[in-house]
Amino acid sequence: MNCELCHKEFDAWHKDRLTPERRDQVDSHIKTCSECNEYYRVQILIDRVIAVEKELQVNPYLSARVMTEIENR
């Protein structure tokens, strides 16, 4: 497996959509290639950041508080 193919297969690998044989090939490549290992680590970090962003809740009263404060001034 080369780096280009590894990058193309990464999403399917990450979502566990590869055949066991192909998954083993990607696993092996990531373990032996420092560039692809770094790519893997960055992609995992990006996924975590996105997941945290999705969990953030906006205070439904924030805009009302801001508008009240503006009107009071």
Buried (B, 14 or more C-beta within 10 A) or exposed (E): BEEEBBBEBBEBBBEEEBEEEBBEBBBEBBEEBEEBBEBBEEBEEEEEEEEEEEEEEEEEEEEEEEEEEEEEE
